[in-house]
Amino acid sequence: VKNAMPVDREVFDFYIRTVKRLFGEDAPWCAAGIGPNQIVVNEWAIAAGGHARTGLEDNMRLDRERLAPSNAALVARAVELCEKYERPVASWQQARAILGLAAPAN
């Protein structure tokens, strides 16, 4: 993807150190990978304590042989990584709060 950061672990680690230096150890951050690198960057982000972005807008495959049938399938894969690293998964309400979005109108 033009102008995107390379999927390189040293670059990723530098990015995280820089975010923490500039914004504080507790600053929320997110990382996203495109195409086959989505799962790679998802795992790095979750393991490092950040948030992960996933979805069909960035990646249409579960693996080389299978198209993702839905966003839910890609989210389920990220949830499995959260379980692996003992990270909680936000509910949709918690995600809205993390992003600073108002509650939906009833």
C-alpha positions in Angstrom: 0.0 0.0 0.0 1.5 3.3 -1.1 2.9 5.3 1.9 2.2 2.6 4.4 4.7 1.5 7.0 6.6 -1.7 6.1 5.5 -4.8 7.9 8.8 -5.1 9.7 9.1 -6.0 13.4 11.9 -3.5 14.1 9.9 -0.7 12.6 6.8 -1.8 14.5 8.7 -1.9 17.8 10.2 1.6 17.1 6.7 2.9 16.5 5.4 1.5 19.8 8.4 2.9 21.7 7.8 6.3 20.0 4.1 6.3 20.8 4.9 5.6 24.5 7.6 8.2 24.7 5.5 10.9 23.1 2.1 10.1 24.6 2.8 8.1 27.7 2.9 4.4 28.6 -0.9 4.2 28.9 -1.7 5.9 25.6 -4.1 3.8 23.6 -2.8 2.8 20.1 -3.8 0.6 17.3 -2.0 -1.1 14.4 -3.4 -2.6 11.2 -1.9 -4.8 8.5 -3.1 -5.0 4.9 -3.7 -8.2 3.0 -1.8 -11.2 4.2 0.0 -9.1 6.8 -3.3 -8.3 8.6 -2.9 -11.3 10.9 0.8 -10.7 11.4 0.2 -7.1 12.6 -2.9 -8.1 14.6 -0.7 -10.5 16.6 2.1 -8.0 17.1 -0.4 -5.4 18.3 -2.3 -7.6 20.6 0.8 -9.2 22.1 2.3 -5.7 22.7 -0.8 -4.4 24.5 -2.4 -2.3 21.7 -5.6 -2.5 19.8 -6.0 -4.3 16.5 -7.9 -3.3 13.4 -9.3 -6.1 11.2 -11.9 -6.4 8.5 -12.6 -6.9 4.9 -11.7 -3.4 3.9 -8.1 -4.3 4.5 -8.0 -8.0 3.8 -10.4 -10.4 2.0 -8.8 -13.7 3.0 -8.5 -16.0 6.0 -5.5 -17.6 4.3 -4.1 -18.2 0.8 -6.8 -20.7 0.0 -9.9 -19.2 1.6 -11.8 -16.0 1.2 -13.1 -14.6 4.4 -16.9 -15.1 4.4 -17.5 -12.0 6.5 -16.0 -9.4 8.8 -17.1 -11.6 11.7 -14.7 -14.4 10.6 -11.8 -11.9 10.7 -12.9 -10.6 14.0 -13.1 -14.1 15.4 -9.5 -14.7 14.3 -8.4 -11.5 16.2 -10.4 -12.7 19.3 -8.5 -16.0 19.2 -5.3 -13.9 19.4 -6.7 -12.0 22.3 -7.4 -15.3 24.1 -3.8 -16.5 23.3 -2.3 -13.4 24.9 -4.9 -13.2 27.7 -6.2 -9.8 26.5 -9.8 -8.8 27.0 -12.0 -8.1 24.1 -14.0 -4.9 24.1 -17.8 -5.1 23.7 -19.2 -2.7 21.1 -20.1 -0.4 23.9 -16.6 -0.4 25.3 -15.2 0.1 21.8 -17.3 3.2 21.4 -16.1 4.5 24.7 -12.4 3.8 23.8 -12.9 5.7 20.6 -14.7 8.6 22.3 -17.9 8.0 20.4 -21.3 9.0 21.9 -23.7 6.3 22.8 -26.2 5.6 19.9 -29.5 7.3 20.1 -32.4 5.1 21.0 
